[in-house]
Amino acid sequence: MNRSERNKVFIDRDKLYSLIEGKTPSESQTNSILNKALKLKGLNLEDVASLLRVSDPSIIHNIMETAHTVKEEIYGKRLVIFAPIYTGNACINNCTYCSFRSDNKLIKRKVLTMDEIAQETRSLLKEGHKRILLICGESARNNTDYMVEAIRTTYSVREHGGRDYIRRINVELAPMEVEDFAKLKAEKIGTYVCFQETYDPLLYNEFHPSDTKKGDYEYRLTVMDRAMEGGINDIGIGALLGLIDYRFEVLAMMEHAHHLESAFGCGPHTVSVPRIEYAVGAPHSENIPSKVSDNDFKKLVAIIRIALPYTGIILSTRENDVMRNELCDYGISQVSAGSRTNPGSYSHEEEQSGSQFTLGDHRTLDQVISSLADGGYIPSFCTGCYRKGRVGQDFMDLAKPGLIKQYCMPNALFTFKEYLEDFASPETMAKGFALINKLVREVDNKTLKTKISGNLESITEGERDIYF
């Protein structure tokens, strides 16, 4: 680990904007970059900037097809499923794009008690979820000690005679100190997620008033350094697309990934790509400063996929089902499903506490899984890598050469089979079993095929939580 690189301000604003304004690459130059991407080693900043300048639809199609190939090589057909639990919407910050902003008087505030968090967890377990993202606003009422208790509560809940429980919790929380991250590490969290929102240091204060805690750009920018110093193996970065030119944000996320590689030998485990959606009482959600078109959104997801081939890309239910289904083919590897963004609403559907933003995908978990199966994807609730210690640099060592799918594909099949046996509608069950049988037949390695088939049979007989 390179200590001299830690906690360094690594965003050169002028440099990134100058890269945006360069020449549009020719088709042959683009093809050269795409051929480089097919080696699964990623792309440098100049390569990414060149692809971001492309506007020809036929060339963009080639970028997206390359992203499809890269994703299949690294992850195969598995797509990770999770759900967020919003533990509270009280917030001391005043972000101009978020309903939770402190000046917003149009929503009802709520911070869940531990009993209410347990109720939310039970509701999600009854639907079939196994992976949770705990998320909240930033306030004195939901500090680190509160989140530690929330993690313990969520892990402790059991359903169906103790058979079903949350197998891994990821967290999306405000920046904190190294000792706070050490506390989270001790609670066996998976990935720590925090978005920079915008990486532009001059425009940041326009959206985050400087008199609030979140107004400290550099403190937020260096949060992942503190997280990794505190022992967190896997981190997730992201930007809120629509605040400024999306091309700057993509280049900045590349710089963030490269910084983490230099400082810690391990880049981000995930990158999130949320677009601004309408949020009650949030002025910049009503008048989006730099709206990202659907076509540009598809392009940027594909570019991130080929630039950071080893990194999971997360798409939330901000996007509608059509967009989500399409982007699964071109780079997305994790999606939330059946999500609600107002505290307490899984267990009490009538809950009127304020939501963070407007959902684009209102489908149930079963409907999402059914749609993924139609596309040939294996919906995965797998947490095997976390529990086997394939995290941080160890995970990257497997992901970069495309070896991680040797674990991802079987483990995804096992969790998919569990879901089909225990929760699926008859229609989803039928198509799911057909897909599993098809994919097992396609396994070339006879030893692996035998192991997979044996474990699938064990699940049929009632065994649960099997993973390699």
C-alpha positions as CSV (number, residue, x, y, z in Angstrom):
1,M,0.0,0.0,0.0
2,N,1.3,3.4,-1.0
3,R,0.8,5.6,2.0
4,S,2.0,8.7,0.1
5,E,-1.0,8.4,-2.1
6,R,-3.6,8.2,0.6
7,N,-6.0,11.0,1.4
8,K,-4.8,12.8,-1.6
9,V,-7.0,15.3,-3.6
10,F,-6.7,13.5,-7.0
11,I,-9.2,15.5,-9.1
12,D,-7.6,17.9,-11.5
13,R,-10.6,19.9,-12.7
14,D,-8.9,21.7,-15.5
15,K,-7.3,18.5,-16.8
16,L,-10.6,16.6,-16.9
17,Y,-12.5,19.4,-18.7
18,S,-9.7,19.7,-21.2
19,L,-10.0,16.0,-22.0
20,I,-13.8,16.4,-22.6
21,E,-13.1,19.1,-25.3
22,G,-10.7,17.0,-27.4
23,K,-11.2,15.7,-30.9
24,T,-13.8,13.0,-31.7
25,P,-11.9,9.8,-32.5
26,S,-12.2,8.2,-35.9
27,E,-13.9,4.9,-36.3
28,S,-10.5,3.2,-36.7
29,Q,-9.3,4.9,-33.5
30,T,-12.4,3.8,-31.6
31,N,-12.0,0.3,-32.9
32,S,-8.4,0.3,-31.6
33,I,-9.6,1.3,-28.1
34,L,-12.3,-1.3,-28.2
35,N,-9.9,-4.1,-29.2
36,K,-7.8,-3.0,-26.3
37,A,-10.8,-3.3,-24.0
38,L,-11.4,-6.8,-25.1
39,K,-8.2,-7.8,-23.4
40,L,-10.0,-7.2,-20.1
41,K,-7.3,-4.9,-18.7
42,G,-9.4,-1.8,-18.6
43,L,-8.7,1.6,-20.3
44,N,-6.7,4.6,-19.4
45,L,-8.2,8.1,-18.9
46,E,-7.4,9.3,-22.4
47,D,-9.1,6.2,-23.9
48,V,-12.3,6.9,-21.8
49,A,-12.3,10.5,-22.8
50,S,-12.1,9.5,-26.5
51,L,-15.1,7.2,-26.2
52,L,-17.1,9.8,-24.3
53,R,-16.7,12.1,-27.4
54,V,-18.3,9.6,-29.7
55,S,-21.7,10.6,-31.0
56,D,-22.1,8.4,-34.1
57,P,-24.9,5.9,-33.3
58,S,-23.2,3.0,-35.2
59,I,-20.0,3.5,-33.3
60,I,-21.8,3.8,-30.0
61,H,-23.5,0.5,-30.9
62,N,-20.0,-1.0,-31.2
63,I,-19.1,0.3,-27.8
64,M,-22.2,-1.3,-26.3
65,E,-21.5,-4.6,-28.0
66,T,-18.0,-4.6,-26.6
67,A,-19.4,-3.9,-23.1
68,H,-21.7,-6.8,-23.5
69,T,-18.7,-9.1,-24.4
70,V,-16.6,-7.8,-21.5
71,K,-19.4,-8.3,-19.0
72,E,-20.1,-11.8,-20.2
73,E,-16.4,-12.7,-19.9
74,I,-16.1,-11.4,-16.4
75,Y,-19.4,-12.2,-14.8
76,G,-21.2,-14.6,-17.1
77,K,-25.0,-14.5,-16.9
78,R,-25.4,-13.7,-13.2
79,L,-27.1,-10.5,-12.0
80,V,-27.0,-9.7,-8.3
81,I,-30.3,-8.7,-6.6
82,F,-30.7,-6.6,-3.5
83,A,-33.1,-4.3,-1.7
84,P,-32.5,-1.1,0.3
85,I,-33.8,-0.5,3.8
86,Y,-34.1,3.2,4.5
87,T,-33.6,3.5,8.3
88,G,-34.4,7.2,8.4
89,N,-35.0,10.3,6.4
90,A,-34.0,12.9,9.0
91,C,-31.0,14.8,7.7
92,I,-28.8,17.8,8.7
93,N,-27.7,18.5,5.1
94,N,-29.5,20.6,2.6
95,C,-28.7,19.0,-0.8
96,T,-30.7,20.7,-3.5
97,Y,-31.7,17.5,-5.3
98,C,-32.9,15.3,-2.4
99,S,-36.2,15.2,-0.6
100,F,-34.4,14.5,2.7
101,R,-32.9,18.0,2.6
102,S,-33.2,19.8,5.9
103,D,-35.2,22.8,4.6
104,N,-37.8,20.5,3.0
105,K,-41.1,21.0,5.0
106,L,-43.1,18.8,2.6
107,I,-42.3,15.4,3.9
108,K,-42.8,13.6,7.2
109,R,-39.6,12.7,9.0
110,K,-39.0,9.3,10.5
111,V,-36.1,7.4,12.0
112,L,-36.8,3.7,12.5
113,T,-36.6,2.0,15.9
114,M,-34.8,-1.3,16.1
115,D,-38.2,-3.1,16.2
116,E,-39.2,-1.3,13.0
117,I,-35.9,-2.3,11.3
118,A,-36.6,-5.9,12.3
119,Q,-40.1,-5.6,10.8
120,E,-38.7,-4.2,7.5
121,T,-36.2,-7.0,7.4
122,R,-38.9,-9.7,8.0
123,S,-41.0,-8.2,5.2
124,L,-38.1,-8.5,2.7
125,L,-37.2,-12.0,3.9
126,K,-40.7,-13.1,3.2
127,E,-40.3,-11.9,-0.4
128,G,-37.1,-13.8,-0.8
129,H,-34.4,-11.2,-0.4
130,K,-31.0,-12.2,1.1
131,R,-28.9,-9.1,0.4
132,I,-29.7,-5.7,2.0
133,L,-28.4,-2.2,1.6
134,L,-28.9,-0.1,4.8
135,I,-29.2,3.5,4.0
136,C,-30.2,6.7,5.9
137,G,-30.0,10.5,6.0
138,E,-27.3,12.1,8.0
139,S,-28.3,13.2,11.5
140,A,-27.4,12.9,15.2
141,R,-30.3,10.4,15.5
142,N,-28.8,7.9,13.2
143,N,-25.1,8.0,14.0
144,T,-22.5,5.3,13.8
145,D,-23.6,3.6,17.1
146,Y,-27.2,3.6,15.7
147,M,-26.1,2.0,12.5
148,V,-24.1,-0.7,14.4
149,E,-27.2,-1.6,16.3
150,A,-29.2,-1.5,13.0
151,I,-26.8,-3.9,11.4
152,R,-26.9,-6.3,14.4
153,T,-30.7,-6.1,14.4
154,T,-31.0,-6.9,10.7
155,Y,-28.6,-9.8,10.9
156,S,-30.5,-11.2,13.9
157,V,-33.9,-11.6,12.2
158,R,-35.0,-15.1,11.3
159,E,-37.9,-16.3,9.3
160,H,-39.4,-19.7,8.3
161,G,-38.2,-21.5,11.4
162,G,-34.8,-19.9,11.2
163,R,-34.1,-21.0,7.7
164,D,-34.1,-17.5,6.1
165,Y,-32.0,-14.6,7.2
166,I,-30.1,-11.7,5.6
167,R,-26.7,-13.1,4.5
168,R,-24.9,-9.9,3.9
169,I,-25.5,-6.2,4.6
170,N,-24.0,-3.4,2.6
171,V,-24.2,0.1,3.9
172,E,-24.6,3.5,2.3
173,L,-23.7,6.1,4.9
174,A,-22.2,9.6,5.2
175,P,-18.4,10.0,5.5
176,M,-16.9,9.2,8.8
177,E,-13.6,8.7,10.6
178,V,-11.3,5.7,10.5
179,E,-12.4,4.5,13.9
180,D,-16.0,4.5,12.8
181,F,-15.2,2.4,9.8
182,A,-13.4,-0.1,12.1
183,K,-16.7,-0.4,14.1
184,L,-18.5,-1.2,10.8
185,K,-15.9,-3.7,9.8
186,A,-16.4,-5.6,13.1
187,E,-20.1,-6.0,12.3
188,K,-19.2,-7.9,9.1
189,I,-20.6,-5.5,6.6
190,G,-20.0,-6.2,2.9
191,T,-19.4,-3.1,0.8
192,Y,-19.4,0.5,2.1
193,V,-21.0,2.9,-0.4
194,C,-20.8,6.6,-0.6
195,F,-21.4,8.9,-3.6
196,Q,-19.4,12.0,-4.3
197,E,-22.6,13.3,-6.0
198,T,-20.5,15.6,-8.2
199,Y,-16.7,15.5,-8.5
200,D,-16.5,19.1,-9.7
201,P,-14.9,21.0,-6.7
202,L,-16.2,24.4,-7.8
203,L,-19.8,23.4,-8.6
204,Y,-20.0,21.1,-5.5
205,N,-21.0,23.9,-3.2
206,E,-23.8,25.0,-5.5
207,F,-25.6,21.7,-4.7
208,H,-24.3,21.3,-1.1
209,P,-24.4,24.5,0.9
210,S,-21.0,25.0,2.6
211,D,-22.6,25.6,6.1
212,T,-23.5,21.9,6.3
213,K,-21.4,18.9,7.1
214,K,-21.7,17.6,3.5
215,G,-20.4,21.0,2.2
216,D,-16.8,19.8,2.8
217,Y,-15.8,18.6,-0.7
218,E,-12.4,17.2,0.3
219,Y,-13.7,15.4,3.4
220,R,-16.2,13.5,1.2
221,L,-13.7,12.9,-1.6
222,T,-11.2,11.2,0.7
223,V,-13.8,9.1,2.5
224,M,-12.8,5.8,0.8
225,D,-9.2,6.2,1.9
226,R,-10.4,6.4,5.5
227,A,-12.8,3.4,4.9
228,M,-10.0,1.3,3.6
229,E,-7.7,2.4,6.4
230,G,-10.4,1.3,8.8
231,G,-10.4,-2.2,7.4
232,I,-13.2,-2.0,4.9
233,N,-12.3,-4.4,2.0
234,D,-14.9,-3.4,-0.5
235,I,-16.1,0.1,-1.3
236,G,-18.6,1.5,-3.8
237,I,-18.3,4.9,-5.5
238,G,-20.7,6.9,-7.6
239,A,-21.9,10.2,-8.9
240,L,-25.4,11.7,-9.2
241,L,-25.8,12.1,-13.0
242,G,-27.5,15.3,-14.1
243,L,-25.8,17.8,-11.8
244,I,-23.0,18.7,-14.2
245,D,-21.7,17.4,-17.6
246,Y,-21.8,13.6,-17.2
247,R,-18.5,13.2,-19.1
248,F,-16.7,15.0,-16.3
249,E,-18.2,12.7,-13.8
250,V,-17.3,9.6,-15.7
251,L,-13.7,10.7,-16.0
252,A,-13.6,11.7,-12.4
253,M,-14.8,8.2,-11.3
254,M,-12.0,6.8,-13.4
255,E,-9.5,9.0,-11.5
256,H,-11.1,7.9,-8.2
257,A,-10.7,4.2,-9.2
258,H,-7.1,4.8,-10.3
259,H,-6.3,6.6,-7.0
260,L,-7.6,3.7,-4.9
261,E,-5.5,1.3,-7.0
262,S,-2.4,3.4,-6.4
263,A,-3.0,3.9,-2.7
264,F,-4.4,0.5,-1.7
265,G,-3.8,-1.9,-4.6
266,C,-7.5,-2.3,-5.0
267,G,-10.1,-0.3,-7.0
268,P,-13.8,0.1,-6.2
269,H,-15.9,-3.0,-5.8
270,T,-18.9,-1.2,-7.3
271,V,-19.7,1.9,-9.2
272,S,-23.3,3.4,-9.1
273,V,-24.8,5.4,-11.8
274,P,-28.0,7.1,-10.5
275,R,-29.7,9.8,-12.6
276,I,-31.6,12.6,-10.9
277,E,-35.3,11.8,-10.5
278,Y,-38.0,14.0,-9.2
279,A,-37.9,14.4,-5.5
280,V,-40.5,16.4,-3.5
281,G,-39.2,19.7,-2.2
282,A,-35.9,19.4,-4.1
283,P,-35.4,22.3,-6.6
284,H,-32.7,20.7,-8.7
285,S,-34.8,17.6,-9.2
286,E,-37.5,19.7,-10.8
287,N,-35.0,21.6,-13.0
288,I,-32.2,19.2,-13.7
289,P,-29.0,21.3,-14.4
290,S,-27.4,18.9,-17.0
291,K,-30.0,16.3,-17.8
292,V,-28.5,13.0,-19.2
293,S,-30.4,11.6,-22.2
294,D,-31.3,7.9,-22.4
295,N,-28.8,7.4,-25.3
296,D,-26.0,9.1,-23.4
297,F,-26.8,7.1,-20.3
298,K,-26.5,3.8,-22.2
299,K,-23.2,4.9,-23.7
300,L,-21.7,6.0,-20.3
301,V,-22.7,2.7,-18.7
302,A,-21.1,0.7,-21.5
303,I,-17.9,2.8,-21.3
304,I,-17.6,2.3,-17.5
305,R,-18.0,-1.4,-18.1
306,I,-15.1,-1.7,-20.5
307,A,-13.0,0.8,-18.6
308,L,-13.4,-0.9,-15.2
309,P,-14.2,-4.5,-16.3
310,Y,-13.7,-6.0,-12.8
311,T,-16.1,-3.6,-11.1
312,G,-19.8,-4.2,-10.4
313,I,-22.1,-1.5,-11.8
314,I,-25.3,-0.9,-9.9
315,L,-28.5,0.4,-11.3
316,S,-31.3,1.4,-8.9
317,T,-35.1,1.5,-9.3
318,R,-34.8,5.2,-10.4
319,E,-34.8,3.8,-13.9
320,N,-37.8,2.2,-15.5
321,D,-38.1,-1.5,-16.3
322,V,-37.3,-1.0,-20.0
323,M,-34.0,0.8,-19.4
324,R,-33.0,-1.6,-16.6
325,N,-33.6,-4.7,-18.8
326,E,-31.6,-3.2,-21.7
327,L,-28.7,-2.1,-19.6
328,C,-28.3,-5.6,-18.1
329,D,-27.0,-6.5,-21.5
330,Y,-24.5,-3.7,-21.6
331,G,-22.8,-3.5,-18.3
332,I,-25.0,-3.5,-15.3
333,S,-24.3,-6.4,-12.9
334,Q,-26.3,-5.4,-9.8
335,V,-29.9,-4.2,-9.5
336,S,-32.3,-3.4,-6.6
337,A,-35.7,-5.0,-6.9
338,G,-39.1,-4.3,-5.2
339,S,-37.5,-1.2,-3.7
340,R,-39.1,1.5,-1.5
341,T,-37.3,4.6,-0.5
342,N,-39.4,5.8,2.5
343,P,-38.6,4.4,5.9
344,G,-41.0,1.8,7.2
345,S,-42.8,1.2,3.9
346,Y,-42.1,-2.5,3.4
347,S,-43.9,-3.6,6.6
348,H,-46.5,-0.8,6.4
349,E,-47.4,-0.1,2.9
350,E,-49.5,2.9,4.0
351,E,-46.4,4.5,5.6
352,Q,-46.4,8.2,4.7
353,S,-42.9,9.1,5.7
354,G,-41.1,10.9,2.9
355,S,-39.3,9.0,0.1
356,Q,-35.9,10.1,-1.2
357,F,-36.9,10.2,-4.9
358,T,-39.5,8.9,-7.4
359,L,-39.2,5.3,-8.4
360,G,-39.1,4.4,-12.1
361,D,-39.5,0.6,-11.6
362,H,-42.5,-0.4,-9.5
363,R,-42.3,-4.2,-10.2
364,T,-42.3,-6.7,-7.4
365,L,-39.2,-8.9,-6.8
366,D,-40.9,-11.8,-8.5
367,Q,-41.7,-9.8,-11.5
368,V,-38.1,-8.5,-11.8
369,I,-36.8,-12.1,-11.5
370,S,-39.2,-13.4,-14.0
371,S,-38.1,-10.7,-16.5
372,L,-34.4,-11.5,-15.9
373,A,-35.1,-15.2,-16.5
374,D,-36.7,-14.2,-19.8
375,G,-33.4,-12.6,-20.8
376,G,-31.4,-15.6,-19.9
377,Y,-30.0,-14.1,-16.7
378,I,-29.5,-15.8,-13.4
379,P,-30.9,-13.7,-10.6
380,S,-28.4,-14.0,-7.8
381,F,-28.6,-13.5,-4.1
382,C,-25.1,-14.9,-3.6
383,T,-22.9,-13.7,-0.7
384,G,-20.4,-16.5,-1.0
385,C,-17.4,-14.2,-1.8
386,Y,-17.9,-12.2,1.3
387,R,-18.1,-15.2,3.5
388,K,-15.3,-17.1,1.9
389,G,-13.0,-14.1,2.1
390,R,-12.9,-13.4,-1.6
391,V,-13.0,-9.6,-0.9
392,G,-10.9,-6.6,-1.7
393,Q,-7.7,-7.4,-3.6
394,D,-8.4,-11.2,-3.5
395,F,-11.7,-10.6,-5.3
396,M,-10.0,-8.3,-7.9
397,D,-7.3,-11.0,-8.5
398,L,-10.1,-13.3,-9.6
399,A,-12.3,-10.8,-11.3
400,K,-9.6,-9.1,-13.5
401,P,-8.8,-12.3,-15.5
402,G,-12.4,-13.4,-15.6
403,L,-12.0,-16.2,-13.1
404,I,-14.6,-15.0,-10.6
405,K,-17.5,-16.4,-12.8
406,Q,-16.3,-19.8,-11.8
407,Y,-17.8,-19.0,-8.4
408,C,-20.5,-16.5,-9.5
409,M,-22.3,-18.8,-11.9
410,P,-22.7,-21.9,-9.6
411,N,-23.5,-19.8,-6.5
412,A,-26.0,-17.7,-8.5
413,L,-27.7,-21.0,-9.6
414,F,-27.9,-22.2,-6.0
415,T,-29.5,-19.0,-4.7
416,F,-31.8,-18.8,-7.7
417,K,-32.9,-22.4,-7.0
418,E,-33.6,-21.5,-3.4
419,Y,-35.8,-18.6,-4.5
420,L,-37.7,-20.7,-7.0
421,E,-38.4,-23.4,-4.4
422,D,-39.4,-21.1,-1.6
423,F,-40.9,-17.9,-3.0
424,A,-41.5,-17.9,-6.7
425,S,-44.9,-17.7,-8.5
426,P,-45.8,-20.8,-10.5
427,E,-44.9,-19.0,-13.8
428,T,-41.6,-17.7,-12.5
429,M,-40.8,-21.2,-11.1
430,A,-41.4,-22.9,-14.4
431,K,-39.3,-20.6,-16.5
432,G,-36.6,-20.5,-13.7
433,F,-36.2,-24.3,-13.6
434,A,-36.0,-24.4,-17.4
435,L,-33.2,-21.8,-17.3
436,I,-31.3,-23.6,-14.6
437,N,-31.5,-26.9,-16.5
438,K,-30.3,-25.2,-19.7
439,L,-27.3,-23.5,-18.0
440,V,-26.2,-26.7,-16.2
441,R,-26.3,-28.6,-19.6
442,E,-23.9,-26.0,-21.0
443,V,-21.2,-26.5,-18.3
444,D,-18.3,-28.1,-20.1
445,N,-16.3,-29.1,-17.0
446,K,-17.7,-32.5,-16.0
447,T,-16.4,-32.3,-12.4
448,L,-18.0,-28.8,-11.9
449,K,-21.2,-29.9,-13.6
450,T,-21.4,-32.9,-11.1
451,K,-20.9,-30.6,-8.1
452,I,-23.5,-28.1,-9.3
453,S,-26.0,-30.8,-10.0
454,G,-25.5,-32.4,-6.6
455,N,-25.9,-29.1,-4.8
456,L,-29.1,-28.3,-6.8
457,E,-30.5,-31.6,-5.8
458,S,-29.6,-30.9,-2.1
459,I,-31.6,-27.7,-2.4
460,T,-34.6,-29.6,-3.8
461,E,-34.3,-31.9,-0.7
462,G,-34.4,-28.9,1.6
463,E,-30.8,-27.8,2.2
464,R,-30.2,-24.1,2.1
465,D,-27.3,-21.6,1.9
466,I,-25.0,-23.7,-0.2
467,Y,-22.1,-21.9,-1.8
468,F,-18.6,-22.5,-3.2
